[in-house]
Amino acid sequence: KDQPVQIRFIEYMPFDGNQWKDTKLVPYFELIDRIQQHFGLPLERLEDHKNATSKTFQLPGHVGSIGFITSMSDHFCGSCNRLRITADGNLKVCLFGNTEVSLRDAIRDGASDDELRDVVSLAVKKKKARHAGMHELALSKNRPMVRIGG
């Protein structure tokens, strides 16, 4: 109550190897209801950065906050500005996308900074406005989360 800590909940997401079942998903609005019932207080929505991947709330009288990463129940793809570079040097413009661009190979082939900038820029321009949805994602091939990194 008196500590400026943010706790974040991330919705269960379909990745290779995690034995995805949509019945295991607990949508963020269900967690909000459970938290409000437990504390007997309404959660107040805080203002998030326009590119935030988390919806942030606070209980009245508490210093800390609670964030929900709502990738399944209320996607934020259109405002997401995150890029990931995997441990093996591939660029992912979407956590759920199975398309990757090898920055490692470009660097090993002697790409200049401008050429690398062009590779990244082209990948970002191909980023989709939204993911396919949880049922379609569950059927698509993608690395397990532990092989993507976070």
N, C-alpha and C positions, 0 to 999 in steps of 0.2 A: 504494500500500500504506500509506503513512504520511500521506495526506491525508484529511481528513474530508469527502469528496465523496460525494454520492449520485448514482449513475447510474440513470436510469429508462428502461425499455423499455416502449413502448406497443404493444399488439397492433394489427396492421393491421385497420382497420375499414371497413365499407362506407359510403361517402358519395358523393353525386352527383359525378361528374367524376373519381373516383380509379381508374377502371377495375378495380373490385373483382373479385377471383377468390379463392375460398376456398383454392385451392391456394397462394396467396401468403402465407397466414396461417402464422406460426410461433408456435404456442402457447407460453405461458410455461414450461410444464414441459419442453418441448424445449430451451429456452434454458438452463434450470437444469442439465439433463443436460450440455449442451455446455460450460458454464462449469465444472462440477465435473470433467469429463474434462480440460479444458485445464489447470486448476490442480492437479488430483489431490487436491482437498480437498472435503469436503462443505460445502455452503452451510448456514448456520444460520439458521433462521427467527427474525426479530425480532418483537416485539410491536408491532402497529399500532394506531392509534386506531380506535375502533369505526366511524367513518364514513370511514375511509381508502379511497382509490380505488386504492391501490398495496399490493402484498404485498412486504414488505421482508425482505431476506436480507443475510447478511454472511459473508465468508470468514474463517475463523479466522486471527488474526494481522494482519488488515487493519482499519484505522480507518474507512474509508468503507463504504458499503452499496450494495446493488443493489435497485432496486424494479421491480416488474412491474405494469403496469396491464393487467388481465386481462379487458377488457370482452367479449371473444368466448368465450374458453375457460372462464372461471369468473366469470360476471357478479356484480356487487355492487350491483345496482339497489336491492334492499330496504334497504340501509344507506346509500345515497348521499344526501347532503344538499346536493349542488351545484346551484346555479342559474346560468344564464348570461344576460347581457343582451347582445344583439347590437349591433353598431355602429349599426344603424338603430332601436334602441330597443325591440326585442321581447324578451320574457322566454321563455326555454326552461327547462323544469324537467327535461328529459332531453335529453342530447346527441343521442340517436337519434330523439327524438320530432319529428314534423313539425308538431305543434301549438305555436303561439306566441301570446303575448298581447302586444298593443301597449301598453307603458307610455308610449311617446312620445305616442300619441294621447290617452291618459287625462290625461297632464300638460298637453298642449296644450289639452285641453277644460276645464282648471281643477280637476282632481280634487284633493281635500284629501289630507293624509297618511293620514288614516283610510281614505279611499276607495281610495288606492293600496295600503294594507296589506290591505284586503279583496280587491282584485284579485289580489295576489300569493298571499294565503292560499288563495283559491279555486283558482288554478292549481296550487299545491302539493298540495292535497287531491285533485286529479285525476291526480296522478302515478301511474304504474303500478308494480307491485311488481317487474316484470322486463321486459326488452325482448323483442321477438318472436323473436329468434334470428338468426344471421348470414344465413341464406338468405332469410328473410322481409325482413330489413332491407335486403338488397341490392336487393330489388324495390320497396321503398317510396321515395317521393319525400322528399328531405331536402336541405337546403342543403349545398354543399360545405363542408368543415371550414374553409377559409380565409374563408368568409363567415359562419361562426358565431363564430369567435374562441376563444381559449383562454387 
